[in-house]
């Protein structure tokens, strides 16, 4: 399915909703561009061609797991290890999809599946926040597919284009981390977390996850801190929910 077909499939309103999604995503795109360039440059340093990188970013479309895969890439690659780590990093999409599920139930599958394919951290945060605002305002349905697809497709195109550009410019730029571009990645996530902030009580699972992930990173070699942080956050959220 082409991108234009995906927009038509997911659309349920006027073009102004799609433009609103693009506009709301624009500030996030400014932070996405630097670390897309970083990923592209790192991929070429690991021996991937521009075509291979473009296919990976276009089909996977999950920046965190792509960075993990590139860091683990060898020649020949350890496929099982890369798949396992990618699964762990992308397992957060299970929770993201579950959070969106109440707002997607009214959509037929032909509209839901394209929306889920383009799901990423940024489009999820924007789509969920917009749906909650619309629900609070009494707008039915709360979820706007055109708004969501505007934000999601803007992210998708920006990610694919600038990772490819990073791969093309990588040999000329050298190690782009020296320019501080890699700091854009945590900066974007901090902004997204601020948008989801509901107070200190709701943030306790985040803090548990952060502490466990940091300790695991310092004490256990490899990428096990990803799984440790995710699982500890889930367990703490379950216990805290039961106490409430």
Short mmCIF file of the C-alpha atoms (twelve columns), coordinates in Angstrom:
data_MODEL
# 
_entry.id   MODEL 
# 
loop_
_atom_site.group_PDB 
_atom_site.id 
_atom_site.type_symbol 
_atom_site.label_atom_id 
_atom_site.label_alt_id 
_atom_site.label_comp_id 
_atom_site.label_asym_id 
_atom_site.label_seq_id 
_atom_site.Cartn_x 
_atom_site.Cartn_y 
_atom_site.Cartn_z 
_atom_site.pdbx_PDB_model_num 
ATOM 1   C CA . UNK A 1   0.000   0.000   0.000  1 
ATOM 2   C CA . UNK A 2   1.372   3.402   -0.997 1 
ATOM 3   C CA . UNK A 3   1.550   6.354   1.372  1 
ATOM 4   C CA . UNK A 4   -1.159  8.241   -0.525 1 
ATOM 5   C CA . UNK A 5   -3.458  5.220   -0.355 1 
ATOM 6   C CA . UNK A 6   -2.808  4.960   3.365  1 
ATOM 7   C CA . UNK A 7   -3.906  8.557   3.830  1 
ATOM 8   C CA . UNK A 8   -7.106  7.957   1.880  1 
ATOM 9   C CA . UNK A 9   -7.759  4.731   3.798  1 
ATOM 10  C CA . UNK A 10  -7.347  6.366   7.182  1 
ATOM 11  C CA . UNK A 11  -9.159  9.583   6.371  1 
ATOM 12  C CA . UNK A 12  -12.576 10.410  7.764  1 
ATOM 13  C CA . UNK A 13  -12.756 14.171  7.557  1 
ATOM 14  C CA . UNK A 14  -11.596 17.256  5.720  1 
ATOM 15  C CA . UNK A 15  -8.071  18.008  4.606  1 
ATOM 16  C CA . UNK A 16  -7.791  20.590  7.374  1 
ATOM 17  C CA . UNK A 17  -7.490  17.769  9.918  1 
ATOM 18  C CA . UNK A 18  -4.573  16.282  7.997  1 
ATOM 19  C CA . UNK A 19  -2.862  19.680  7.838  1 
ATOM 20  C CA . UNK A 20  -3.484  20.160  11.562 1 
ATOM 21  C CA . UNK A 21  -1.664  16.883  12.226 1 
ATOM 22  C CA . UNK A 22  1.292   17.928  10.089 1 
ATOM 23  C CA . UNK A 23  1.444   21.330  11.788 1 
ATOM 24  C CA . UNK A 24  1.329   19.856  15.298 1 
ATOM 25  C CA . UNK A 25  4.166   17.486  14.396 1 
ATOM 26  C CA . UNK A 26  6.404   20.186  12.916 1 
ATOM 27  C CA . UNK A 27  8.254   21.058  16.165 1 
ATOM 28  C CA . UNK A 28  9.007   17.363  16.752 1 
ATOM 29  C CA . UNK A 29  10.354  17.024  13.215 1 
ATOM 30  C CA . UNK A 30  13.051  19.606  13.974 1 
ATOM 31  C CA . UNK A 31  14.362  17.289  16.678 1 
ATOM 32  C CA . UNK A 32  13.958  14.191  14.515 1 
ATOM 33  C CA . UNK A 33  16.181  15.399  11.683 1 
ATOM 34  C CA . UNK A 34  19.488  15.411  13.631 1 
ATOM 35  C CA . UNK A 35  19.237  11.881  14.975 1 
ATOM 36  C CA . UNK A 36  17.975  10.615  11.610 1 
ATOM 37  C CA . UNK A 37  21.225  11.951  10.150 1 
ATOM 38  C CA . UNK A 38  23.142  10.224  12.953 1 
ATOM 39  C CA . UNK A 39  21.520  6.868   12.198 1 
ATOM 40  C CA . UNK A 40  22.238  7.183   8.485  1 
ATOM 41  C CA . UNK A 41  25.887  8.062   9.076  1 
ATOM 42  C CA . UNK A 42  26.349  5.238   11.601 1 
ATOM 43  C CA . UNK A 43  24.800  2.736   9.184  1 
ATOM 44  C CA . UNK A 44  27.292  3.534   6.437  1 
ATOM 45  C CA . UNK A 45  30.144  3.263   8.950  1 
ATOM 46  C CA . UNK A 46  28.891  -0.257  9.718  1 
ATOM 47  C CA . UNK A 47  28.944  -1.183  6.027  1 
ATOM 48  C CA . UNK A 48  25.264  -0.861  5.052  1 
ATOM 49  C CA . UNK A 49  24.502  0.589   1.641  1 
ATOM 50  C CA . UNK A 50  22.162  3.520   1.150  1 
ATOM 51  C CA . UNK A 51  19.525  1.221   -0.375 1 
ATOM 52  C CA . UNK A 52  19.747  -1.255  2.522  1 
ATOM 53  C CA . UNK A 53  19.336  1.541   5.046  1 
ATOM 54  C CA . UNK A 54  16.367  3.053   3.200  1 
ATOM 55  C CA . UNK A 55  14.629  -0.327  3.098  1 
ATOM 56  C CA . UNK A 56  15.264  -0.873  6.806  1 
ATOM 57  C CA . UNK A 57  13.967  2.517   7.884  1 
ATOM 58  C CA . UNK A 58  10.983  2.319   5.525  1 
ATOM 59  C CA . UNK A 59  9.842   -1.136  6.649  1 
ATOM 60  C CA . UNK A 60  10.801  -1.035  10.329 1 
ATOM 61  C CA . UNK A 61  10.131  2.644   11.131 1 
ATOM 62  C CA . UNK A 62  11.192  2.449   14.773 1 
ATOM 63  C CA . UNK A 63  14.188  4.597   15.562 1 
ATOM 64  C CA . UNK A 64  15.178  3.027   18.876 1 
ATOM 65  C CA . UNK A 65  15.354  -0.511  17.514 1 
ATOM 66  C CA . UNK A 66  17.170  0.686   14.395 1 
ATOM 67  C CA . UNK A 67  19.861  2.334   16.502 1 
ATOM 68  C CA . UNK A 68  20.168  -0.890  18.524 1 
ATOM 69  C CA . UNK A 69  20.441  -2.980  15.356 1 
ATOM 70  C CA . UNK A 70  23.127  -0.708  13.896 1 
ATOM 71  C CA . UNK A 71  25.145  -0.801  17.114 1 
ATOM 72  C CA . UNK A 72  25.041  -4.622  17.072 1 
ATOM 73  C CA . UNK A 73  25.729  -4.936  13.342 1 
ATOM 74  C CA . UNK A 74  28.757  -6.996  12.369 1 
ATOM 75  C CA . UNK A 75  29.906  -8.769  9.215  1 
ATOM 76  C CA . UNK A 76  28.411  -11.317 9.100  1 
ATOM 77  C CA . UNK A 77  25.585  -10.047 11.330 1 
ATOM 78  C CA . UNK A 78  24.335  -11.956 14.387 1 
ATOM 79  C CA . UNK A 79  20.768  -12.205 13.113 1 
ATOM 80  C CA . UNK A 80  19.252  -13.928 16.158 1 
ATOM 81  C CA . UNK A 81  20.729  -11.378 18.572 1 
ATOM 82  C CA . UNK A 82  19.623  -8.422  16.436 1 
ATOM 83  C CA . UNK A 83  16.086  -9.807  16.083 1 
ATOM 84  C CA . UNK A 84  15.842  -10.444 19.831 1 
ATOM 85  C CA . UNK A 85  17.029  -6.965  20.790 1 
ATOM 86  C CA . UNK A 86  14.804  -5.372  18.161 1 
ATOM 87  C CA . UNK A 87  11.832  -7.250  19.581 1 
ATOM 88  C CA . UNK A 88  12.649  -6.085  23.104 1 
ATOM 89  C CA . UNK A 89  13.049  -2.460  22.071 1 
ATOM 90  C CA . UNK A 90  9.859   -2.498  19.983 1 
ATOM 91  C CA . UNK A 91  7.843   -4.319  22.646 1 
ATOM 92  C CA . UNK A 92  6.779   -0.907  23.937 1 
ATOM 93  C CA . UNK A 93  4.505   -0.738  20.888 1 
ATOM 94  C CA . UNK A 94  2.302   -3.352  22.593 1 
ATOM 95  C CA . UNK A 95  1.572   -0.861  25.367 1 
ATOM 96  C CA . UNK A 96  1.241   2.033   22.946 1 
ATOM 97  C CA . UNK A 97  -1.272  0.093   20.859 1 
ATOM 98  C CA . UNK A 98  -3.202  -0.896  23.976 1 
ATOM 99  C CA . UNK A 99  -3.440  2.749   25.029 1 
ATOM 100 C CA . UNK A 100 -4.814  3.694   21.599 1 
ATOM 101 C CA . UNK A 101 -7.163  0.696   21.342 1 
ATOM 102 C CA . UNK A 102 -10.195 2.372   23.011 1 
ATOM 103 C CA . UNK A 103 -10.008 5.166   20.438 1 
ATOM 104 C CA . UNK A 104 -9.564  2.867   17.430 1 
ATOM 105 C CA . UNK A 105 -12.419 0.451   18.044 1 
ATOM 106 C CA . UNK A 106 -14.814 2.339   15.796 1 
ATOM 107 C CA . UNK A 107 -12.459 2.032   12.809 1 
ATOM 108 C CA . UNK A 108 -12.705 -0.857  10.321 1 
ATOM 109 C CA . UNK A 109 -9.556  -2.928  9.808  1 
ATOM 110 C CA . UNK A 110 -8.827  -1.337  6.427  1 
ATOM 111 C CA . UNK A 111 -8.356  1.954   8.294  1 
ATOM 112 C CA . UNK A 112 -6.866  0.594   11.508 1 
ATOM 113 C CA . UNK A 113 -3.971  -1.400  10.025 1 
ATOM 114 C CA . UNK A 114 -2.422  1.519   8.069  1 
ATOM 115 C CA . UNK A 115 -2.684  3.652   11.214 1 
ATOM 116 C CA . UNK A 116 -0.854  1.002   13.244 1 
ATOM 117 C CA . UNK A 117 1.850   0.532   10.595 1 
ATOM 118 C CA . UNK A 118 2.810   4.213   10.866 1 
ATOM 119 C CA . UNK A 119 2.703   4.146   14.680 1 
ATOM 120 C CA . UNK A 120 5.815   5.569   16.323 1 
ATOM 121 C CA . UNK A 121 6.517   7.253   19.642 1 
ATOM 122 C CA . UNK A 122 5.862   10.738  18.305 1 
ATOM 123 C CA . UNK A 123 2.688   9.993   16.326 1 
ATOM 124 C CA . UNK A 124 1.372   7.900   19.223 1 
ATOM 125 C CA . UNK A 125 1.915   10.697  21.757 1 
ATOM 126 C CA . UNK A 126 0.341   13.333  19.504 1 
ATOM 127 C CA . UNK A 127 -2.575  11.119  18.443 1 
ATOM 128 C CA . UNK A 128 -3.357  10.012  21.997 1 
ATOM 129 C CA . UNK A 129 -3.143  13.531  23.412 1 
ATOM 130 C CA . UNK A 130 -5.408  14.868  20.653 1 
ATOM 131 C CA . UNK A 131 -7.925  12.051  21.158 1 
ATOM 132 C CA . UNK A 132 -8.077  12.744  24.890 1 
ATOM 133 C CA . UNK A 133 -8.575  16.452  24.277 1 
ATOM 134 C CA . UNK A 134 -11.363 15.780  21.794 1 
ATOM 135 C CA . UNK A 135 -13.008 13.323  24.194 1 
ATOM 136 C CA . UNK A 136 -12.860 15.876  27.004 1 
ATOM 137 C CA . UNK A 137 -14.481 18.407  24.679 1 
ATOM 138 C CA . UNK A 138 -17.278 15.973  23.872 1 
ATOM 139 C CA . UNK A 139 -16.256 15.479  20.236 1 
ATOM 140 C CA . UNK A 140 -17.305 12.122  18.777 1 
ATOM 141 C CA . UNK A 141 -15.420 10.159  17.598 1 
ATOM 142 C CA . UNK A 142 -12.534 11.276  19.765 1 
ATOM 143 C CA . UNK A 143 -9.852  9.846   17.492 1 
ATOM 144 C CA . UNK A 144 -9.250  11.789  14.267 1 
ATOM 145 C CA . UNK A 145 -7.642  9.478   11.671 1 
ATOM 146 C CA . UNK A 146 -6.710  12.342  9.351  1 
ATOM 147 C CA . UNK A 147 -5.023  14.283  12.166 1 
ATOM 148 C CA . UNK A 148 -3.133  11.179  13.224 1 
ATOM 149 C CA . UNK A 149 -2.057  10.309  9.674  1 
ATOM 150 C CA . UNK A 150 -0.908  13.874  9.095  1 
ATOM 151 C CA . UNK A 151 1.448   13.614  12.057 1 
ATOM 152 C CA . UNK A 152 2.448   9.988   11.341 1 
ATOM 153 C CA . UNK A 153 3.214   10.468  7.645  1 
ATOM 154 C CA . UNK A 154 5.168   13.646  8.341  1 
ATOM 155 C CA . UNK A 155 7.298   11.638  10.774 1 
ATOM 156 C CA . UNK A 156 7.630   8.725   8.342  1 
ATOM 157 C CA . UNK A 157 8.758   10.809  5.376  1 
ATOM 158 C CA . UNK A 158 11.144  12.880  7.490  1 
ATOM 159 C CA . UNK A 159 12.681  9.761   9.017  1 
ATOM 160 C CA . UNK A 160 13.207  7.919   5.722  1 
ATOM 161 C CA . UNK A 161 14.465  10.975  3.819  1 
ATOM 162 C CA . UNK A 162 16.946  12.183  6.433  1 
ATOM 163 C CA . UNK A 163 18.306  8.759   7.386  1 
ATOM 164 C CA . UNK A 164 18.997  8.297   3.676  1 
ATOM 165 C CA . UNK A 165 20.588  11.754  3.515  1 
ATOM 166 C CA . UNK A 166 22.711  10.874  6.543  1 
ATOM 167 C CA . UNK A 167 23.910  7.744   4.758  1 
ATOM 168 C CA . UNK A 168 24.838  9.795   1.699  1 
ATOM 169 C CA . UNK A 169 26.617  12.511  3.688  1 
ATOM 170 C CA . UNK A 170 28.124  10.207  6.313  1 
ATOM 171 C CA . UNK A 171 31.504  9.710   4.601  1 
ATOM 172 C CA . UNK A 172 31.906  13.489  4.297  1 
ATOM 173 C CA . UNK A 173 30.732  14.325  7.816  1 
ATOM 174 C CA . UNK A 174 32.712  11.643  9.629  1 
ATOM 175 C CA . UNK A 175 31.518  10.890  13.169 1 
ATOM 176 C CA . UNK A 176 28.469  13.148  13.401 1 
ATOM 177 C CA . UNK A 177 28.219  12.540  17.157 1 
ATOM 178 C CA . UNK A 178 30.990  15.121  17.552 1 
ATOM 179 C CA . UNK A 179 28.462  17.775  16.471 1 
ATOM 180 C CA . UNK A 180 26.118  16.795  19.312 1 
ATOM 181 C CA . UNK A 181 23.369  15.556  16.954 1 
ATOM 182 C CA . UNK A 182 22.812  12.438  19.062 1 
ATOM 183 C CA . UNK A 183 21.460  14.607  21.909 1 
ATOM 184 C CA . UNK A 184 18.362  15.301  19.810 1 
ATOM 185 C CA . UNK A 185 17.140  11.740  20.456 1 
ATOM 186 C CA . UNK A 186 16.706  12.049  24.260 1 
ATOM 187 C CA . UNK A 187 15.577  15.663  23.869 1 
ATOM 188 C CA . UNK A 188 12.594  14.653  21.723 1 
ATOM 189 C CA . UNK A 189 11.580  11.967  24.201 1 
ATOM 190 C CA . UNK A 190 11.787  14.389  27.122 1 
ATOM 191 C CA . UNK A 191 9.426   16.734  25.265 1 
ATOM 192 C CA . UNK A 192 7.011   13.854  24.588 1 
ATOM 193 C CA . UNK A 193 7.129   12.767  28.231 1 
ATOM 194 C CA . UNK A 194 6.368   16.330  29.313 1 
ATOM 195 C CA . UNK A 195 3.261   16.255  27.145 1 
ATOM 196 C CA . UNK A 196 2.101   13.041  28.865 1 
ATOM 197 C CA . UNK A 197 2.821   14.296  32.401 1 
ATOM 198 C CA . UNK A 198 -0.022  13.718  34.863 1 
ATOM 199 C CA . UNK A 199 1.719   14.347  38.149 1 
ATOM 200 C CA . UNK A 200 4.312   12.664  40.336 1 
ATOM 201 C CA . UNK A 201 2.098   9.749   41.330 1 
ATOM 202 C CA . UNK A 202 1.596   8.659   37.728 1 
ATOM 203 C CA . UNK A 203 5.323   9.056   37.038 1 
ATOM 204 C CA . UNK A 204 6.445   6.506   39.626 1 
ATOM 205 C CA . UNK A 205 6.588   3.581   37.151 1 
ATOM 206 C CA . UNK A 206 8.689   5.767   34.833 1 
ATOM 207 C CA . UNK A 207 11.143  6.463   37.678 1 
ATOM 208 C CA . UNK A 208 11.353  2.781   38.608 1 
ATOM 209 C CA . UNK A 209 11.979  1.872   34.976 1 
ATOM 210 C CA . UNK A 210 14.657  4.567   34.662 1 
ATOM 211 C CA . UNK A 211 16.475  3.484   37.826 1 
ATOM 212 C CA . UNK A 212 16.440  -0.222  36.958 1 
ATOM 213 C CA . UNK A 213 17.531  0.416   33.362 1 
ATOM 214 C CA . UNK A 214 20.401  2.647   34.517 1 
ATOM 215 C CA . UNK A 215 21.636  0.110   37.073 1 
ATOM 216 C CA . UNK A 216 21.393  -2.731  34.569 1 
ATOM 217 C CA . UNK A 217 23.280  -0.677  31.981 1 
ATOM 218 C CA . UNK A 218 26.108  -0.090  34.469 1 
ATOM 219 C CA . UNK A 219 26.290  -3.631  35.835 1 
ATOM 220 C CA . UNK A 220 25.251  -5.996  33.011 1 
ATOM 221 C CA . UNK A 221 26.964  -6.017  29.600 1 
ATOM 222 C CA . UNK A 222 24.843  -5.939  26.461 1 
ATOM 223 C CA . UNK A 223 21.424  -4.451  25.842 1 
ATOM 224 C CA . UNK A 224 19.637  -6.161  28.735 1 
ATOM 225 C CA . UNK A 225 18.900  -2.761  30.279 1 
ATOM 226 C CA . UNK A 226 16.152  -2.339  27.666 1 
ATOM 227 C CA . UNK A 227 14.260  -5.412  28.829 1 
ATOM 228 C CA . UNK A 228 14.977  -4.724  32.502 1 
ATOM 229 C CA . UNK A 229 13.652  -1.178  32.292 1 
ATOM 230 C CA . UNK A 230 10.530  -2.200  30.386 1 
ATOM 231 C CA . UNK A 231 9.654   -5.134  32.650 1 
ATOM 232 C CA . UNK A 232 10.307  -3.224  35.885 1 
ATOM 233 C CA . UNK A 233 8.102   -0.391  34.668 1 
ATOM 234 C CA . UNK A 234 5.278   -2.783  33.834 1 
ATOM 235 C CA . UNK A 235 5.530   -4.625  37.155 1 
ATOM 236 C CA . UNK A 236 5.658   -1.409  39.190 1 
ATOM 237 C CA . UNK A 237 2.689   0.029   37.277 1 
ATOM 238 C CA . UNK A 238 0.695   -3.148  38.032 1 
ATOM 239 C CA . UNK A 239 1.493   -3.053  41.752 1 
ATOM 240 C CA . UNK A 240 0.833   0.668   42.058 1 
ATOM 241 C CA . UNK A 241 -2.471  0.273   40.192 1 
ATOM 242 C CA . UNK A 242 -3.537  -2.487  42.599 1 
ATOM 243 C CA . UNK A 243 -2.667  -0.291  45.582 1 
ATOM 244 C CA . UNK A 244 -4.782  2.509   44.140 1 
# 
